[in-house]
Amino acid sequence: MTSTDTTLGTTGGGGTDRRRWFALAIVMTAAFMDLVDVTIVNIAIPSIRRESGASFSEIQWITAGYALAFAAGLITGGRLGDIHGRKRIFLVGIGGFTVASALCGLAVNPEMLVASRFLQGGMAALMVPQVLSIVHATFPAHERGKVFGLFGAVVGLGAVSGPLLGALLTEWNLFGWEWRSIFLINLPVGVAGLILGSRFITESKAPKALKLDLVGVALVTLGLLMLLYPLIRGRELGWPLWGYVSMAGSLVVLAALVAYERRKSARDGSPLVELSLFRVKSFAAGIAVQTVFGVALGIFFLVWTLYMQFGLGWSPLKAGLTGVPFSIAVSVAAGMSVQKLVPRFGRKVLQAGALVMGAGVLLYIWESGHYGLAITSWQMALPLVVMGVGMGLIVAPLTDAILSEVPREHSGSASGLINTVQQMGNALGLGLVSVVFFGSISDHLSRDQVGPAFADAFENALGWVAAVMAVIFLLMFALPKRPAQHVEGESLPVEGKEPALV
């Protein structure tokens, strides 16, 4: 993306037209819908498995499929908006997301649900990148600070409300829909967004948009599928030889991607991945941090749900309420990190966040072993708050730290890549659950053995998460000591999606 946009229509960004505030409400509702849909599914997993008969590997695909399709399409979704118009692509995305949600809710078997989740993630990749681009094109610089403040509040609300909303919808069992209501609730919201968006959002394009790189998208998707499919299915199939061949082959595809992107960059200057960015030490290290952090989150949130509902036998509502202290701690710490701590202490804040989050994970492991299956929600509150504080210290300032030494002309591409690798890391973490969690659970458990087995597997998975946080701490030494400060009111173009707390 470029920092200059061409706005079409009569409701430009610099006027006093109140229509732009309606447009803001519409695009932020879409962003909220996406954020909730990422977090809402985990809490309904037991209901999905019970009613649809899905295997645990299919459960992993229901979550990882969305993240994979989302990651693969983010940069392309942003470029399509630049080329064909942000409003047009946003409406296509929200319409497709609504249809995909209906297909998820009406799925007749696990395979249809998995396929619908892939479609939903792909449509989100069209819809979400337009949000900040539409805001940038619609609002003048002096209003963007207020707008992005509202946007941050929406992000925080989405992170907190997703699990609770999923728990309530599942518990209420509206119209006998059980888990299906978590998807079908998107239908009225999506239809309203489609109708109102077509009326109130002003069209805008980038005057010099980058070209599409569909070959790059295909190579990224193929490489990730070759890695994830054997990871997720390998345990159920007895780890066949073809799985190892496929995972090794994914490295070959990655090498082919790098070679192709170099040629693409030399040919027309619009590669999917701007490889020259990796010559910037802080950016390369930051991308590694973002990827590995995504892996840790992908592992934790899925195994946490499995532990509470399958291992401890808790209801969705109890599990959802248990996570409230964590979400609040993330939001509070994120605000303090950006506003007060990072300007004073710089990189040390992020490193402290990695250590604090790691300490919270270790405390959680200890409590799980000490209290066993008798552990209560209030006993979990302390490690969850510690983990939330650590995560909050990382997530808010990390993007600025990664972008600090990136040339401004590449800031859009860099931002898109940051958000893409976060989602890819998340998908990889969800795939690794087969290894770090299910790998320590026997295939044949009696009813009495399920609880202890899931508790032990949870502690094992958290041990891996703690190790990942130690790696993140070390990688952060390559980040700049003090991230560059941007001019107040100035906003960087973003080729990707908005930063999400979870």
C-alpha positions in Angstrom: 0.0 0.0 0.0 1.0 3.6 -0.4 0.4 6.3 2.1 -1.7 8.3 -0.3 -5.2 7.2 -1.2 -7.6 8.1 -3.9 -11.0 8.6 -2.4 -14.0 8.3 -4.7 -17.5 9.6 -4.0 -18.9 12.6 -2.1 -18.1 11.6 1.5 -14.4 12.2 1.6 -12.2 11.9 4.6 -11.7 15.6 5.3 -15.2 16.9 5.5 -17.8 17.0 8.3 -20.0 14.4 6.7 -21.4 12.3 9.6 -21.7 9.3 7.2 -18.1 8.5 7.9 -19.0 7.7 11.5 -21.6 5.2 10.2 -18.9 3.7 8.0 -16.6 3.4 11.0 -19.3 1.6 13.0 -19.8 -0.8 10.1 -16.2 -1.7 9.5 -15.4 -2.0 13.3 -18.4 -4.3 13.7 -16.9 -6.5 10.9 -13.5 -6.4 12.7 -15.3 -7.3 16.0 -17.1 -10.2 14.2 -13.8 -11.6 13.0 -12.1 -11.3 16.4 -15.0 -13.0 18.2 -15.1 -15.8 15.6 -11.5 -16.6 16.2 -12.0 -17.0 20.0 -15.6 -18.2 20.1 -15.0 -21.6 18.6 -12.7 -23.1 21.2 -15.2 -22.8 24.0 -17.8 -24.8 21.9 -15.4 -27.6 21.0 -16.9 -30.2 23.4 -20.4 -29.5 22.0 -19.2 -29.7 18.4 -17.4 -33.0 19.1 -20.4 -34.5 20.9 -23.1 -33.5 18.4 -21.1 -33.9 15.1 -18.9 -36.8 16.1 -15.8 -34.9 15.0 -12.4 -36.5 15.9 -9.8 -34.5 17.7 -7.8 -34.1 14.5 -10.9 -32.6 12.8 -11.3 -30.3 15.8 -7.8 -29.1 15.2 -8.7 -28.5 11.5 -11.8 -26.5 12.5 -9.5 -24.0 14.3 -6.3 -24.3 12.3 -8.2 -24.2 8.9 -9.5 -20.7 9.6 -6.1 -19.4 10.7 -4.4 -21.0 7.7 -6.8 -19.5 5.1 -6.7 -16.2 6.9 -2.9 -16.0 6.9 -2.6 -17.1 3.3 -5.0 -14.5 2.0 -4.3 -11.4 4.2 -1.7 -9.6 2.0 -3.6 -10.5 -1.2 -6.9 -9.2 0.4 -5.2 -5.9 1.1 -3.9 -5.6 -2.4 -7.3 -6.4 -3.9 -8.8 -3.6 -2.0 -6.0 -1.2 -3.2 -6.6 -2.3 -6.8 -10.4 -2.8 -7.1 -11.6 -0.5 -4.2 -11.7 -1.1 -0.5 -15.5 -0.8 -0.2 -16.0 -3.3 -3.0 -13.7 -5.9 -1.6 -15.0 -5.3 2.0 -18.5 -6.0 0.8 -17.4 -9.1 -1.0 -15.6 -10.2 2.1 -18.4 -9.6 4.6 -20.9 -11.2 2.2 -18.7 -14.2 1.8 -18.0 -14.4 5.5 -21.8 -14.4 6.2 -22.4 -17.2 3.7 -19.5 -19.2 5.1 -20.9 -18.7 8.7 -24.3 -20.1 7.5 -22.5 -23.1 6.0 -20.6 -23.7 9.3 -23.9 -23.5 11.2 -25.7 -25.8 8.8 -22.8 -28.3 8.5 -24.1 -31.9 8.3 -20.8 -33.5 9.1 -17.3 -32.6 10.4 -15.8 -32.5 6.9 -18.3 -29.8 5.8 -17.6 -27.8 8.9 -13.8 -27.9 8.3 -14.3 -26.9 4.6 -16.7 -24.0 5.7 -14.1 -22.8 8.2 -11.5 -22.6 5.5 -13.9 -20.6 3.4 -14.7 -18.4 6.4 -11.0 -17.7 7.0 -10.5 -16.8 3.3 -13.4 -14.4 3.3 -12.1 -12.8 6.5 -8.9 -12.2 4.7 -10.8 -10.2 2.1 -12.9 -8.3 4.7 -10.5 -7.4 7.5 -7.6 -5.8 5.7 -9.9 -3.1 4.4 -10.9 -1.9 7.9 -7.8 0.2 8.6 -7.5 1.2 4.9 -11.1 2.5 4.9 -10.5 4.4 8.2 -7.3 5.9 6.7 -9.0 7.0 3.6 -12.2 8.3 5.3 -10.8 10.2 8.3 -8.4 13.2 8.3 -5.1 12.8 10.2 -6.3 14.9 13.2 -9.2 12.5 13.8 -7.3 9.3 13.5 -6.0 9.2 17.0 -9.5 9.1 18.4 -10.6 6.6 15.8 -7.7 4.2 16.5 -8.4 4.6 20.2 -11.9 3.3 19.5 -10.4 0.6 17.4 -8.2 -0.6 20.3 -11.2 -0.7 22.5 -13.0 -2.9 20.0 -10.0 -5.2 19.8 -10.0 -5.6 23.6 -13.8 -6.1 23.8 -13.5 -8.8 21.1 -10.8 -10.6 23.0 -12.8 -10.6 26.3 -16.3 -11.2 24.9 -15.5 -14.1 22.4 -15.2 -16.9 24.9 -18.1 -15.6 27.1 -20.4 -15.2 24.1 -19.5 -18.7 22.9 -20.2 -20.1 26.3 -23.5 -18.4 26.7 -24.7 -19.3 23.2 -23.7 -23.0 23.8 -25.3 -23.1 27.3 -28.5 -21.5 26.2 -28.9 -23.9 23.3 -31.1 -21.5 21.3 -33.7 -23.2 19.2 -31.9 -26.5 20.0 -29.0 -25.3 17.8 -26.3 -26.0 20.5 -22.9 -25.0 19.0 -24.4 -24.0 15.6 -25.6 -20.7 17.1 -22.0 -19.4 17.5 -21.9 -19.3 13.7 -25.5 -18.5 12.8 -25.4 -15.4 15.0 -23.1 -13.9 12.3 -26.0 -13.9 9.8 -28.0 -10.9 10.9 -24.8 -8.9 11.7 -23.4 -9.8 8.3 -26.5 -8.9 6.3 -26.9 -5.6 8.2 -23.2 -4.8 7.5 -23.6 -5.6 3.8 -26.7 -3.4 3.4 -25.4 -0.5 5.5 -21.9 -0.8 4.1 -23.1 -0.4 0.5 -24.8 2.8 1.5 -22.4 4.6 3.9 -18.9 3.4 3.1 -17.0 5.7 0.6 -15.1 3.9 -2.1 -11.3 4.4 -2.2 -8.3 3.0 -4.0 -4.5 3.3 -3.9 -3.1 5.3 -6.8 -0.1 3.0 -7.1 -1.2 -0.4 -5.8 1.1 -3.4 -5.8 0.2 -6.2 -8.2 -1.1 -9.5 -7.0 1.2 -12.5 -6.4 -1.1 -15.5 -6.7 1.8 -17.9 -7.3 3.3 -16.8 -4.0 0.0 -17.3 -2.3 -0.2 -20.8 -3.8 3.3 -21.7 -2.7 2.7 -20.5 0.9 -0.5 -22.4 1.2 0.9 -25.6 -0.3 4.0 -25.4 2.0 1.8 -24.9 5.1 -0.6 -27.7 4.2 2.3 -30.1 3.6 3.5 -29.3 7.1 0.3 -29.1 8.9 -1.6 -32.1 7.5 0.8 -34.8 8.6 1.2 -33.0 12.0 -2.5 -33.1 12.7 -3.3 -36.5 11.2 0.0 -38.2 11.9 -0.8 -39.5 15.4 -4.1 -41.0 14.3 -2.5 -42.7 11.3 0.5 -44.0 13.3 3.0 -41.5 11.9 3.4 -43.0 8.4 6.5 -42.4 6.2 4.6 -40.2 3.8 4.0 -37.7 6.6 7.7 -37.2 7.2 8.3 -36.9 3.5 5.6 -34.3 3.3 7.0 -32.2 6.2 10.5 -32.4 4.6 8.9 -31.4 1.3 7.4 -28.3 2.8 11.0 -27.0 3.2 11.6 -27.5 -0.5 8.4 -25.5 -1.3 9.6 -22.8 1.1 12.9 -22.6 -0.8 11.0 -22.5 -4.1 8.9 -19.6 -2.7 12.1 -17.6 -1.8 13.5 -18.1 -5.2 10.3 -17.1 -6.9 9.9 -14.0 -4.7 13.3 -12.9 -5.7 12.5 -13.1 -9.4 9.1 -11.5 -8.8 10.7 -8.6 -6.9 13.2 -8.0 -9.8 10.5 -8.3 -12.4 7.7 -6.0 -11.2 8.5 -4.9 -7.6 5.4 -6.5 -6.1 6.3 -9.8 -4.4 4.1 -11.4 -1.8 7.0 -11.2 0.6 9.5 -8.3 0.4 12.7 -10.4 1.0 14.9 -7.2 1.3 13.2 -6.6 4.7 15.0 -9.5 6.2 18.3 -7.7 5.8 17.1 -5.5 8.6 18.2 -7.3 11.7 15.5 -6.1 14.0 12.7 -6.9 11.5 14.0 -10.4 10.9 14.2 -11.1 14.6 10.8 -9.5 15.2 9.2 -11.7 12.5 10.8 -14.7 14.3 9.3 -13.5 17.6 5.9 -12.9 16.1 5.9 -16.4 14.5 7.0 -18.2 17.6 4.7 -16.2 19.8 1.8 -17.2 17.5 2.8 -20.9 18.0 2.7 -20.5 21.8 -0.7 -18.9 21.7 -2.0 -21.5 19.2 -1.0 -24.3 21.6 -2.1 -22.7 24.8 -5.7 -21.6 23.9 -6.7 -24.9 22.4 -5.2 -27.2 25.1 -6.5 -24.9 27.8 -10.1 -25.4 26.5 -9.6 -29.2 26.2 -8.2 -29.3 29.8 -11.0 -27.4 31.4 -13.9 -29.0 29.6 -12.7 -32.6 28.8 -10.2 -33.0 31.7 -12.0 -31.2 34.5 -15.5 -31.7 33.1 -16.4 -28.0 33.4 -19.3 -26.4 31.6 -18.6 -24.0 28.7 -19.9 -21.1 30.9 -17.6 -21.9 33.8 -14.6 -22.3 31.4 -15.5 -19.0 29.7 -15.8 -17.1 33.0 -12.5 -18.6 34.2 -10.7 -16.8 31.3 -12.0 -13.3 32.2 -9.1 -12.4 34.5 -6.7 -13.3 31.8 -8.4 -11.1 29.2 -8.7 -8.1 31.6 -5.0 -8.5 32.5 -4.0 -8.5 28.9 -6.0 -5.3 28.1 -4.7 -3.4 31.2 -1.1 -4.4 30.7 -1.2 -3.6 27.0 -2.4 -0.1 27.7 0.3 0.6 30.3 3.0 -1.0 28.1 2.5 1.4 25.2 1.6 4.6 27.1 4.0 4.5 30.1 6.5 1.7 30.1 8.0 1.3 26.6 8.7 5.1 26.2 10.8 4.8 29.4 12.3 1.4 29.3 12.2 0.4 25.7 12.9 -3.2 24.7 13.2 -4.4 28.3 9.5 -4.1 28.6 8.9 -6.8 25.9 11.6 -9.0 27.4 10.0 -8.6 30.9 6.7 -9.6 29.3 8.2 -12.8 27.9 9.7 -13.7 31.4 6.5 -12.8 33.2 4.3 -14.8 30.8 6.7 -17.7 31.2 6.5 -17.5 34.9 2.7 -17.5 34.8 2.9 -20.7 32.7 5.2 -22.4 35.2 2.9 -21.3 38.0 0.0 -22.8 36.2 1.8 -26.1 35.7 2.6 -26.2 39.4 -1.0 -25.5 40.4 -2.4 -28.1 38.0 -0.1 -30.7 39.5 -0.7 -29.6 43.1 -4.5 -29.3 43.1 -5.1 -32.0 40.5 -8.7 -32.4 39.3 -10.0 -30.5 42.3 -8.5 -27.2 41.1 -11.0 -24.3 41.0 -11.4 -21.2 38.9 -10.3 -18.8 41.6 -7.1 -20.9 42.1 -6.4 -20.5 38.3 -6.9 -16.7 38.5 -3.3 -16.0 39.8 -1.4 -17.8 37.0 -3.8 -16.5 34.4 -3.4 -12.9 35.6 0.4 -13.3 35.5 0.3 -14.7 32.0 -2.1 -12.0 30.9 0.2 -9.2 32.2 3.1 -10.8 30.4 1.2 -11.1 27.2 -0.1 -7.5 27.4 3.5 -6.2 27.8 4.4 -8.0 24.5 1.4 -7.7 22.1 0.9 -3.9 22.1 4.4 -2.6 21.5 5.8 -5.5 19.4 4.6 -4.3 16.0 6.2 -0.9 16.6 9.5 -2.5 17.7 9.6 -4.7 14.6 8.9 -1.8 12.3 11.3 0.7 14.0 14.2 0.2 11.5 12.1 -0.6 8.4 12.4 1.9 5.6 9.1 3.9 5.4 8.5 2.9 1.8 8.2 -0.7 2.9 6.2 -0.1 6.1 2.9 -1.4 4.5 4.5 -4.6 3.2 6.2 -5.1 6.6 3.0 -4.6 8.5 1.1 -7.1 6.3 3.9 -9.7 6.8 3.9 -9.2 10.6 0.2 -10.0 10.8 0.4 -12.9 8.3 3.2 -14.7 10.2 1.3 -14.3 13.4 -1.6 -16.2 11.9 0.7 -18.8 10.4 2.4 -19.3 13.7 -1.0 -19.7 15.3 -2.0 -22.4 12.7 1.3 -24.2 13.3 0.7 -24.1 17.1 -2.7 -25.6 16.6 -1.1 -28.3 14.5 1.5 -29.1 17.1 -1.2 -29.8 19.6 -1.3 -33.3 18.2 2.3 -33.7 19.3 2.6 -31.8 22.6 -0.9 -32.6 24.0 -2.5 -35.6 22.3 0.9 -37.3 21.9 0.9 -38.0 25.7 -2.7 -39.3 25.8 -3.4 -43.0 25.3 -5.9 -43.9 22.6 -7.9 -46.2 25.0 -8.9 -44.5 28.2 -11.6 -45.5 30.7 -14.0 -42.8 32.0 -11.9 -42.5 35.2 -8.7 -42.1 33.3 -9.7 -39.2 31.1 -9.4 -36.5 33.7 -5.9 -37.4 34.9 -4.7 -38.0 31.3 -5.9 -34.6 30.1 -4.4 -32.9 33.1 -1.0 -34.5 32.5 -1.2 -33.7 28.8 -2.0 -30.1 29.7 1.0 -29.8 32.0 3.2 -31.3 29.3 1.9 -28.8 26.7 2.5 -25.9 29.0 6.0 -27.0 29.5 6.5 -26.5 25.8 4.9 -23.1 26.0 7.3 -22.1 28.7 10.2 -23.2 26.6 8.9 -21.1 23.7 8.7 -18.1 25.9 12.4 -18.5 26.8 13.2 -18.6 23.1 11.2 -15.5 22.6 13.1 -13.7 25.4 16.4 -14.5 23.7 15.2 -13.5 20.2 14.1 -10.1 21.6 17.8 -9.1 22.2 17.9 -8.4 18.4 15.1 -5.9 18.6 16.0 -2.2 18.9 16.5 -1.0 22.4 14.1 1.9 21.9 11.5 1.7 19.1 11.2 4.7 16.9 8.4 7.1 17.9 6.0 8.0 15.1 4.6 11.5 14.8 1.3 12.0 16.6 -1.7 11.7 14.2 0.4 10.0 11.6 -0.6 6.5 10.6 1.3 3.9 8.7 -0.3 2.2 5.8 -1.1 -1.4 6.6 -1.1 -4.2 4.1 -2.8 -6.9 6.2 -5.1 -7.0 9.2 -5.5 -5.2 12.4 -3.3 -6.3 15.4 -5.3 -8.7 17.6 -4.8 -9.4 21.2 -5.3 -13.1 20.8 
